[in-house]
C-alpha cells in the first residue's frame, strides 16, 4: 500500500464514505484501503469515516486525505457521527462512493444534498435487528434508488439479496481483491517459531468472534482433529468460546490468540484455513483470499452468499454444510492427511487469487464503473 502523500490539489475526483479506516481491521476496512491505495495513484481521493472518539481529525494516508469524523460510540455496529451530513454538505466532488451496510451514512448523504453522482458498494444486507431496520431501511432504499450504480461482490449474493431486489439493473459484480504479494512473502523464521510453539499440524481461522462466524462448531470439531487450531480475532463471544473449549476438553488444541497485526507468518505456518460461517451475514469471506494467496487450501461452508464462490469445492478446498461440526472435522482431517491433494488445492488457490481476486483488477473494474457513471 502507498505511503503518505499523493495527488491532493483541489477537489477530489472521488469521495469515499465508509465506517472506519486503517488501522481498524475488518473486511470492509481492508477493501476500502486497497481501493483507496490503488485509486490515489490515478486521481485525487478523499475518505470520510468515523473516528474512535469525539473529535474530528484529518491526515494523509495511502495517498489520500482521510477525515475521521467525531463519533460517540456505536449502536448495532453503526458508528454514531452526528456531523456527517454537514461534512458532506457543500462538497463538490463529481462522485461519492458509499460503502454499505452503513445506514446513517446513507441517511447523511441524502440529508446533505450532495449533487455528485453516487456509486454504492453493497458489501452485505443488514440482517436481523428488525426494530432498527424499520427506521433505517427507507433511507437505504432511497440511497439505492439515487445511485447510478451498485457494486456487489458476488453473483450469488446479488441473486439472494432482499435489499437489492428491484435494483438488479444497476448492479455490477466486482469481487473483492487484495495485494497477493503481501501474503506470498517469505516468513520462514516467524512461521517456524509458530510451529515450535503450537505444533507442526496447524489450522487457522480468522475473524470477529461473533455468532454468524460459526466458530463454536469449529471448536466442537476439534474433538476429532489431531492438530492445533489458531483462532485469530476479537469480539463479544470470546468468553463463550473459552467456556466451550474447556467444556469440550480441547484446551491443548484450540487457542484463542486475539488480535494479530501481521497474519502472514500464521498463514505460512498453517496447512488449512477454516471459514465455518453459518449465515449469509458472511457475504464474501476476504480471509479466504488471503489464505489462498499464501498457498493454503480452504474449508468453507455452503451458505447463500459469495463465500463458496471464492474458494471452490474440489478446486481450492472443500465446502461443507453450515453448522456441521462433523463435516468440518472430516474435511480438515482429509486435507491434513492428504499432502498431495492439499498441495494441489494450494497451487490452484494461488492461481485463482492472481486471476480473479487481485486489488489491481478490483480497482480497474471499479474505475470502469466510475467512467460509466460519469
N, C-alpha and C positions, 0 to 999 in steps of 0.2 A: 504494500500500500504506500501511497505517496507520503512524503513528509509535509511539513507546513509550507505555506506559500501557495502560488497558483494564480490563475487569471481572475482578479477580483476588482477590475476597474468598472465603474458604473453599475447599472442594474444587472443582476444575474440573469442568465438565459433561462434558468430553471430554478424553482424554489421547491425543495422537498419539505414536507411536513410529516414528521414521524412521532413516535412515542419517546424514544431515548436514542442516544448515540454513544459510541465507544467512549470510555471503557466499559459501558454497560454491555453485557453479553446476552445472546439470545438469537433466534433465527431471524426475526425482523431486523434486529440491530446489525447483525452480520451482513444481511442482504443490503441494507441501506449503505453501510460503509463500503462494501465492494462496489456498489453502483456509483456512489459519490467519487470514490478514488479514481475510477476509470473515466467518469464524465469530466472531472475537473481538468484533465489534460486537454480536453477538447472545447470546453466552454466555461463560462463563469457560473459557479454553483453556490447556492446558499441553502442552509438547512435550519429549520425551526423544530426544536424538540423540547422536552421537559427537562428542567434541572432537578437536582436532588433536594433542593431547599428553596426557601422563599426569597430568592434573588435572581436577577437576570444577568447573564454574562455572555460575552461573545469572544470566540477565539478562532484562529486559523488552524485547520487540521485536515489532513488528506487533500490539500489543495483547495479547500472550500471554507467559506465563512460559516461557522457553526454558532447559532444563537440558542443558548439553553435558557428557557423561559422559567421564571419563578413558579414553583409548584408547591402545593400544600398537601402532599401525601397522595395516595392512590385509593380509589374506590373501585372494587371489582376489576382490578388490573388497569384501571383508567387513571392516568395522572391528572391531577386537578390543577389546571393552569388558567385562572380566570382571565388573564390579559391576552390570551391567544388571539381573540377576534381583533383586538386593537393592533397586535403585532402584524396581522395580515392586512388590515385596512390601509388603503392608500398606496400599497406597493404596486409596482408596475411591471413585474416580470411577465413575459408573454405566456409562461406556462407554470402551473402549480402541479406538483406530483404529490398526491396524498396517499399515505400508506395506512390501510385499514386491516384489521379492526382497530378503530380509534374514534369512537362516536363523538367525543367532544371536539376533536379536530374537524370532523365533518360539519358539525354544527357551527363551529367557529368560522370555517371557510364560508358557509352560507351567510352568516351574520356580517362578515367583513365586506361584502360587496365587491370582492376582487374581480377584476374584469378579464383576467387572463384565461387561457384555455386550461381545462382541468383533465389530468390523467390520474387514474386511481390504480394502485396495485392492491388487489383483494387477496391478502395473504390467507385469510380464513373467515368463515362465518362467525358471528357472535353466538355462541352456543350457551344454552341454559339461561339463568338469570332472567326469568320471564317478566318479572315486575320492571326491572331496569329496561328491558328491551321494549316494553310498551312506550317508554319515554324516548328512547334513542333511535328506534328503528325508523320512524318517519324522517329524521334528519339524514340517516344513512341512505335511505331510498331516494330522497331528494338530491343528495350529492351524486348518487349513481346516475340519476336522470340528467343532471347537469354535466356529467363527464363526457368528454369527446371520445375517450377510450378507456377500457378497463382491462388491466393486465391480470391474468390468472396464471398460477404456477403449474397447473396440470390440466389435461383434458378431463381426467377422471373427476377432479374437484369441480370443474365447471359443470359437468353433467349431473352432479349430485347436490349442487348448492341451491338452497331455497332463496337466499338473498340475491342471487344472480338471475333468478327467473324473470324473464321479460327483458333482460339486458344482454342476452346472448349475442345479438348482432353487433354490439360494440366491444365484445370481449376479444382479447388477443392472448394466446397461450405463450408464455415465455418462462421456461423453467428457471429456478434459482441457479446461481453459479458461484464458483469460488476460484481463488488463485491456487490451482492444484500444486504448483511447485512448492508452495509453503508446506504442504503435507508430505511431499516426497523427499524433503531434505533429510540428510543423514543425521541421526541422533543416537548413534550406536552406544556410546558410553552411558547416556541417560537411560536408554532402553535396557541395557544390561543391568544397571542399578535397580531398575524397577523389577526386573525378573528375579534378581537376587533377593529382593525384599519380599515379593509375593509369590514366587514360584515360576516355573518355566511355561506352564499352561495357563494362559490368561484370556479372559473375555472382558470386553469393555462395554459399558453403557454410559451414555452422556445425556443429561437433560435436567430440566426442572423437576424437583421431587413433588409432583402433583398427580392426582388420581388418573388422568387420562393417559399418562405415560406407561401405566401398566407394570411398574417396577415391582410391585408386590408379587405378581405372577412370576417374574424372573427370579426373585429371591426364593420363591417356592420351588422353582425348577432346579435351583442349586442343590437340593437334596439328592438329585440324580446325576449331577455333573461333577466329575473329578477335575476341577480346575478352580482358579480363583477369579471371582468377579470384582472388577474395579468399577464402582458406580460413582460417576463424577457429576456433581451438581448440588445445588442447594434448593430449599423450598419447604413448604409447610408440612410435608409428610415425613420429614426426617425421623422424628421421634417414633412415629408409627412403624416405619420401616426398620428402625433399630429393634423395636419390640418383636417384629416378625422374625428378624434374624436370630434373636435369642430363642424365641418360641420354637423355631424350626431346627435349632441346633446347628446352624451353619456359620457360626461366628468365625471359624477358621478359614471359611471360603468366600464370604461376602464382605466386602469392605466399602464403606461409605467414605469417600475421600473429600467431599465438599467441593469448594471451588478450586479449579486448577487453571492457572493462567495460560500455560503452554501445553496444549494437548498432544502435540506431535510425538514426543517420546512415548506417551501412553498408547497411541495408535501403533507406533512402530514396535512396541513391546508385545502387543496383543495378537492373538490369532483370529479373533472373531469380534465383530461389533453386533450387539443385540439391541434392536429397537422394538420393545414389546408393547407398543401403544395399543389402546383398546377402543378408541373412538376417533372420529374424523376431526376432532379438535386438533389432532396431529395432522396438519394439512399437507406437509411435504417431507419433513424429517431431514433437514440440511446436514445433520451429523452423519447420515448415511453417505453423503457425497464426500465429506471429509475423510471418513474411514476408507471409502473406495479409492480416493486419491492417494492414500497411504498404502494401498495394495492389499487390503484385507477384505474378506467377504462379509456379507451382512445377513443376519437373520432378522426379518421384519414380519409384519402381520398384514393379513388381508382385510384392511379397513377401507371404507368408502371415501378414499382421498387419494392424493398423489403418492403416498408412501410406497405402495407396491409397483408404481410406475418408475420409481427412481432405481431401486435395486431390484432386478428382475429375477423371478423364481427360476432356478435351473440355469441361470446365466452368470449372475454375480453374487448369488447367495440362495437362501431358502426362505420362502414365505409360508407362514403357518397361520392357523385361525387365531383371532384375538382372544385373550383371556384363557388360554390353554397352556398351563404350566408343563404338562406332559409333552405336548408338541414342541414347546420351546426346548425342553431338555433333549428330546430326540434329535432335533435339528442341530443344536450346538454340539452334542456328542458325535454326530455323524461327521461334522466338519473337523472336530478335534482329532478324530481317529483316522480320517482320510486325507493325508497330506497332499496327495496328488490332486484330488478334487478341490481342496482348499486353495492350493496354489493356482489351479486353473481358473477358479472363480476370482481370485485376487488379480490375475492378469487381465481378465475381462473387465473387472471393476475399474482398473486403471485406464483402460482404453475407453470405457464408457464415459468417464468423467471428462477426458480430453475431448471427446467428440460431442458430448451433449450438455455438460454442466460447467463450462468454463465461465469465469467472470467476464472475460472479454466478449464471449458470444452473447451473454446476457445483456451486457452494456450496449453492444451494437444493435441487438434486436430492440432494445428499449429506445435507442436513438431513432430507429426507423419508425417507431410508433410516434415519437415526438414530431418527426418530419411530416408524417401523415396528418397529424392533428393540426399542425401549423400551416 
